[in-house]
Amino acid sequence: MSQSRAIEDHAELSVENVGGIDATEITFSPGVTSLTGRNATNRTSLLQALMATLGSERVSLKGDADHGEVELTLGDDTYTRTLERRNGTVVFDGDPYLEDTEAAELFAFLLESNEARQAVARDDDLREVIMRPVDTAAINAEIEQLEAEKRDLDDELDRLESLDSRLPELEAEKTRLEDRIEDKRTELDAKESEIEDADQTVDDTREQKNAFEDALDELQEVRSELEDVRYRIDTERESIQALEDERDELETTMTELPETPAGDLDELETEIDRLRDHKQSLESTINQLQRILQFNEELLEGDNPELQAALQNRSDDGEALTDQLVEDTTVCWTCGSEVERDAIDDTLDGLRELRSEHSSKRNEIDAELDELTDRRDALRGDRDQRERVDRKLDEIDREISQREATLDDLTDERSTLEDTIDEREAAVEELEGQEQSELLDHHKEANQLEFELGRLESDLEDVREEIASVEEDLDERDRLTDRREELQTELADLRTRIEQLEAEAVEEFNDHMETILGVLDYANIERIWIERTEQTVREGRRKVERGVFDLHVIRSTNEGTTYEDSIGHLSESEREVTGLVFALAGYLVHDLHESLPFIVIDSLEALDSDRIAALVEYFGEYATYLVVALLPEDAAALSDEYQRVTDI
């Protein structure tokens, strides 16, 4: 919805070919503007033209025109709307004041057919009407997303908590390895000194000594290769064991996952498609019924230019068109015969009831679609998880096979190296004397010490890397903790947002209704109020608690006792007032008073003039511009300070 804009002293509206209007320009002063006139004087057409500039499409193009245009100027800003007749339909274009008109259609554009006004008379679900502009599905989706993020954070913080206790163990292991490395280096230094001393005692010819040393170097090289191969064999075996353990876990998971027959998903998809088609058909019917109702309501008001021309052609006695429309009998606009006005009203009531039934059926289909969609998504999730586990098992089997092949190769290589060592040792033994035998033993021991030292240094490097990783993760803990607290706050706000809006709507309605009843002085009505209760309802596959609005009517007898009455017993005047106050509550709860400067109202004839004046004065406090269509006798009761428009 548009952001709040600075409003200048006046609003200028220009209209061309809308409703029954050829062309007109009206300047609205801030405050109350009364469009004063009899029926069929284009008052409703002007209200609809104004609504069109604000974003509504509940406006008709003049019957004999193919192009219409409305323009609203507020301060330095101008908002336009064009209507084009194309292929039998009217297409809207332009730059209206609002991008999203759902809340305004319900709570600011208060024509006779306005749904918020009618909701009270029809005993509709008031909570559903007041909450309709709130995207509860988006809120619930955001809640699920934040809950998933919070679960991930909880898991990560739990992991970090275990790492925190792991850090002292790693530090102790690092110290132990450093001490062992230091001992090994000392032991190796001592062994190298022994080798140097033994080497000096060897008394052979230079040629023999060189041959012995070459053989010894070759032996040491092969032994080093053997140790590497043995280490790689151990690593491969550990990896294979880890993969086999993971495979066992995945196979257990696979057995626990439910089967997802393809036929079940296909049946669900077919049923979902069928329900969506049915819903689309219902919505098309509802829209058609709405257009029929709106068309007929405009006809009864006398604001439809096409009907004016048709009735004028069919009228033989020259009686004024307005009089024809408001008499107890009127001319049928389909066949031209006279029919009782009550019969038309009964037909329209039947159409409204049919629209309500279709709307209820559509809501039932929405709930069924949610449930089926949840089931389908759950089945898809199970199927996808089985496929992921199956793919992972295949990958593990392939990796195990590869590692087993590598292990076989390493085992063969180890046997070859062991044979080579036997050969090299035999060659060395042939070259060595007593002193050289001792030197060979020293070299063997030094080689083993170097290997062990290398292992220890490698282990130490691993521990140091793990310590660095743990410390880096722990540095993130404060940030993750802060984010978790933010998520808790956001979730609390989201979970209570709907409840807060409901509570605010109830409070607004009850406060304004109490004040209005005092101002309008309905004799035997003590109180009309909404009570918010909790009710368990099904949303998809889940049962959740949802707020319900119960409208109560408290009346009093002449003896002063009070009793609770039903909504159906409200008079037409009382229903109109209650519906308008309900719309005002929605206007305030959804902050339309901050973003939309207009409220438009018509069809107040059910109220007497004094009550209309009081109601207009009350509503005028909440909108920068209140534009209301009134009969002359009702407008006469308004304050002389209000603007009056009599020529449209």
Residue pairs with C-beta under 8 A, 6 or more apart in sequence:
1 98
1 99
1 100
1 103
1 104
1 595
1 596
2 97
2 98
2 99
2 595
2 596
3 595
4 594
4 595
5 74
5 75
5 77
5 597
6 75
7 30
7 74
7 75
7 597
7 624
8 74
8 75
8 76
9 29
9 30
10 27
10 28
10 29
10 30
11 27
11 28
11 72
11 73
11 74
11 597
11 625
12 25
12 26
12 27
12 28
12 72
12 73
13 25
13 26
13 27
13 28
13 46
13 49
13 50
13 53
13 70
13 71
13 72
13 73
14 24
14 25
14 69
14 70
14 71
14 72
15 21
15 23
15 24
15 25
15 26
15 45
15 46
15 49
15 69
15 70
16 22
16 23
16 68
16 69
16 70
17 23
17 61
17 62
17 65
17 67
17 68
17 69
17 83
18 45
18 48
18 49
18 52
18 59
18 60
18 61
18 62
18 68
18 70
18 83
19 42
19 44
19 45
19 46
19 48
19 49
19 59
19 60
19 62
19 298
19 303
19 304
19 305
20 40
20 42
20 45
20 62
20 303
20 304
20 305
20 308
21 42
21 45
21 46
21 49
21 62
21 648
22 62
24 46
24 648
26 46
26 645
26 648
28 625
28 627
28 643
29 643
30 624
30 625
31 620
31 625
31 626
31 641
31 642
31 643
32 616
32 617
32 620
32 626
32 628
32 638
32 639
32 642
32 643
33 625
33 626
33 627
33 628
33 642
33 643
33 644
33 645
34 616
34 628
34 629
34 630
34 635
34 638
34 642
34 643
34 644
34 645
35 43
35 46
35 47
35 627
35 628
35 629
35 630
35 645
35 648
36 630
36 631
36 632
36 635
36 644
36 645
36 646
37 43
37 629
37 631
37 632
37 646
37 648
38 322
38 631
38 632
39 301
39 302
39 303
39 322
39 325
39 326
40 301
40 302
40 303
40 308
40 321
40 322
40 325
41 648
42 303
42 648
43 303
43 602
43 629
43 648
44 111
44 298
44 301
44 303
44 602
44 629
45 60
45 303
45 648
46 629
46 645
46 648
47 109
47 111
47 600
47 602
47 627
47 629
48 56
48 58
48 59
48 60
48 111
49 59
49 70
50 70
50 72
50 598
50 600
50 627
51 58
51 59
51 109
51 600
52 59
52 70
52 81
52 83
52 92
52 96
53 70
53 71
53 72
53 79
53 80
53 81
53 96
53 97
54 72
54 79
54 96
54 97
54 98
54 101
54 104
54 108
54 109
54 596
54 598
55 96
55 97
55 98
55 99
55 100
55 101
55 104
56 101
56 104
56 105
56 109
57 92
58 105
58 109
58 111
58 294
59 70
59 83
60 90
60 298
60 304
61 67
61 68
61 83
61 85
61 90
62 68
62 305
63 304
63 305
63 306
63 309
64 305
65 85
66 84
66 85
67 82
67 83
67 84
67 85
68 82
68 83
69 80
69 81
69 82
69 83
69 94
70 80
70 81
71 78
71 79
71 80
71 81
72 78
72 79
72 80
72 97
73 79
74 97
74 597
79 94
79 95
79 96
79 97
80 94
80 95
80 96
81 92
81 93
81 94
81 95
81 96
82 92
82 93
82 94
83 90
83 91
83 92
84 90
84 91
84 93
85 91
97 596
98 104
98 596
102 132
102 133
103 133
103 586
103 590
103 592
104 592
104 596
105 114
105 115
106 114
106 115
106 116
106 129
106 132
106 133
106 583
106 586
107 116
107 583
107 584
107 586
107 587
107 590
107 592
108 583
108 587
108 592
108 596
108 598
108 599
108 600
108 623
109 600
110 116
110 117
110 580
110 583
110 599
110 600
110 601
110 602
111 600
111 601
111 602
111 603
112 297
112 301
112 602
112 603
113 293
113 294
113 297
114 579
114 583
115 124
115 129
116 129
116 130
116 579
116 582
116 583
116 586
117 576
117 579
117 580
117 582
117 583
118 124
118 352
118 579
119 125
119 126
119 129
119 579
119 582
120 126
120 551
120 567
120 570
120 575
120 578
120 579
120 582
121 575
121 579
122 352
122 356
123 551
123 567
123 568
124 356
125 549
126 530
126 549
126 551
126 582
127 502
127 532
127 546
127 547
127 548
127 549
129 582
129 586
130 501
130 502
130 505
130 549
130 582
130 585
130 586
130 589
131 498
131 501
131 502
131 505
133 590
134 498
134 501
136 498
139 494
139 497
139 498
142 494
143 491
143 494
143 495
146 487
146 490
146 491
146 494
147 491
149 487
150 484
150 487
150 488
150 491
153 480
153 483
153 484
153 487
154 484
156 480
157 477
157 480
157 481
157 484
159 473
160 473
160 474
160 476
160 477
160 480
163 470
163 473
163 474
164 474
164 477
166 470
167 467
167 470
167 471
167 474
170 463
170 466
170 467
170 470
171 467
173 463
174 460
174 463
174 464
174 467
177 456
177 459
177 460
177 463
178 460
180 456
181 453
181 456
181 457
181 460
184 449
184 452
184 453
184 456
185 453
187 449
188 446
188 449
188 450
188 453
191 442
191 445
191 446
191 449
192 446
194 442
195 439
195 442
195 443
195 446
198 435
198 438
198 439
198 442
199 439
201 435
202 209
202 212
202 433
202 435
202 436
202 439
203 435
204 212
204 433
204 436
208 431
211 431
212 428
212 431
212 432
212 436
215 424
215 427
215 428
215 431
216 428
216 439
216 440
216 443
218 424
219 421
219 424
219 425
219 427
219 428
219 443
220 443
220 447
222 417
222 420
222 421
222 424
223 421
223 444
223 447
224 447
224 451
225 417
226 414
226 417
226 418
226 421
227 451
229 410
229 413
229 414
229 417
230 414
231 455
232 410
233 407
233 410
233 411
233 414
236 403
236 406
236 407
236 410
237 407
239 403
240 400
240 403
240 404
240 407
243 396
243 399
243 400
243 403
244 400
246 396
247 393
247 396
247 397
247 400
250 389
250 392
250 393
250 396
251 393
253 389
254 386
254 389
254 390
254 393
257 382
257 385
257 386
257 389
258 382
259 386
260 379
260 380
260 382
260 383
260 386
264 379
265 376
265 379
265 380
265 383
268 372
268 375
268 376
268 379
269 376
271 372
272 369
272 372
272 373
272 376
275 365
275 368
275 369
275 372
276 369
278 365
279 362
279 365
279 366
279 369
282 358
282 361
282 362
282 365
283 362
285 358
286 355
286 358
286 359
286 362
289 351
289 354
289 355
289 358
290 355
292 351
293 348
293 351
293 352
293 355
295 304
296 344
296 348
296 351
297 348
298 304
298 307
299 307
299 325
299 333
300 325
300 330
300 341
300 344
301 325
301 603
302 308
302 321
302 322
302 325
302 326
307 333
308 321
310 333
311 321
311 324
311 331
311 333
312 321
314 331
314 336
315 321
315 324
315 331
324 330
324 331
327 341
328 340
328 341
328 342
329 338
329 339
329 340
329 341
330 338
330 339
330 341
330 344
331 337
331 338
331 339
332 338
332 339
367 538
367 539
367 540
370 539
370 540
371 538
371 540
371 541
373 540
374 540
374 541
375 541
378 541
428 440
429 437
432 439
432 440
498 547
499 547
501 589
502 532
502 547
502 549
503 532
504 589
505 530
505 549
505 585
505 586
505 589
506 530
506 531
506 532
506 549
508 584
508 585
508 588
508 589
509 529
509 530
509 581
509 582
509 585
510 529
510 530
512 581
512 584
512 585
513 527
513 528
513 529
513 578
513 581
514 527
514 529
515 618
516 577
516 581
516 615
516 618
517 525
517 527
517 528
519 614
519 615
519 618
520 577
520 611
520 614
520 615
522 574
524 555
524 556
524 557
525 553
525 554
525 555
525 556
525 574
526 554
526 555
526 556
526 562
527 552
527 553
527 554
528 551
528 552
528 553
528 554
528 574
528 578
529 551
529 552
529 554
530 549
530 550
530 551
530 552
531 549
531 550
531 552
532 547
532 548
532 549
532 550
533 547
533 548
533 550
534 545
534 546
534 547
534 548
535 545
535 546
535 547
535 548
536 543
536 544
536 545
536 546
537 543
537 544
537 545
537 546
538 544
539 546
551 567
551 578
552 564
553 564
553 565
553 566
553 567
553 569
553 570
554 562
554 563
554 564
554 565
555 562
555 563
555 564
555 565
556 562
556 563
557 563
567 575
570 578
572 606
573 606
573 607
573 608
573 611
575 606
576 604
576 606
576 607
577 607
577 611
577 615
580 601
580 615
580 619
584 619
584 622
586 592
587 593
587 599
587 622
587 623
588 622
593 622
593 623
596 623
597 623
597 624
597 625
598 623
598 624
598 625
598 626
598 627
599 619
599 622
599 623
599 625
599 626
599 627
600 626
600 627
600 628
601 616
601 619
601 626
601 627
601 628
601 629
602 628
602 629
603 629
604 612
604 615
604 628
604 630
604 634
605 631
605 634
607 615
609 633
609 634
609 636
609 637
610 637
612 630
612 634
612 637
612 638
613 634
613 637
613 638
613 639
616 626
616 628
616 638
616 642
617 639
619 626
620 626
630 638
635 644
638 644
